[in-house]
């Protein structure tokens, strides 16, 4: 049966236009359409964000390698997923009025203002840090043959994995008497997640060497973030 594509006007047979790829059947936009769109986007149990999240906490490195090697149909796109999850984290952080510095009293620095600055720009900061993470892993694991863009994908998945964990721990930070101690624990967990994902992904590298390279990447990342934070404080908090 022939169809006329409602998008480009091409006449074709089958379920999809062979010229632009639009589906032959386009449903009326109503409440059912919105629910269906959400199911196949953010909360599709056989794909999308929940599938990718489950993979990141069961077989992260193997899952990322599968994606890079072409097994992508069930995964949510890594950069879109990172933006969505970073936005969700920033929204929850701001809405819940998370303030890990509430118990720090320093007349020389406004921690409350700094915390607000970070919470309002968290998605942008996360995206700006992605090339830094990727450059470090690219330089340290360059012998494995993956290009810089592929390292962007690896670290987009890692950053998303880290953000999911941060979202789950927001209630703990909110009610903790010593939020700074929780943040220090999260830094250790961040390193553990990085070692987990790199260890599985770079399967031809020994565990000891992967640990050393991952530790080097984590230290470099920390120093760069520390330097960037100092610049932000110098130019925006003074």
C-alpha positions, 0 to 999 in steps of 0.5 A: 500500500502506497503512502504519501509522506506528510513530512516531505511529500514522497510517495513510498510503500512500507512503514517508513518513508525511504527518503526522510525516514518519517513513519507512515502513521502519524498519530493525533497529538493528544494525552495518549501521544504525550504519554507514548512519547514519554515512554519511548523517551525518558522512561521507556523500560526497554530503552532510553534513560532507564535502560542506560541507567541500569546498564551503568550500574551493572556493566558500565564499561561493557555497556559503553564499549557496546555503544561505541561498537554500534549496539545503540538501539536501546541506549539513550544518546549519551550527550542528551542523557547527560544534559537531562540528568544534569538538569534534573540534578540541578533542579532537585539541588536548587528545589531542595535547597541543598547547602553542604556548606551550611555548617561552615562559618567563614566571614571572609567568604560567602559560601551561600552565594557560591552554592547558589552560583553553582546550583544555577549553572550546574548543567553548563558546568557539567558540560564544560568539564566533559572535554577536560575529563575526556582529554585526560583519559585520552592522553592517559589511555591513548595506546588503546586506540580510541579517538578523542570523540570516543573518549567524550562518549565514555566520559559522558556515560561516566558523568551520567553514572556519577550524577545518578548516584548524586541524585540518590544521595541528595536526601542524605546530604540534605539531612546529614549533620556533617554534609562535608564528610558525605561529600568526601565519601562521594569523591571516593565513590566517584573514583571507584565508579571511574575505575569500574567503568575504565577497568571494564572498557579498557579490557586489554589493560591490566588491573594495576595499570588501569588503577594507576591511570585512573588515579592519575586521571582523577587527580588531574581532574581534581586539580583542574576543577580546583583551579577553575573553582578558584578562578570563579571565586576570584572573579565572581565571588569577590 
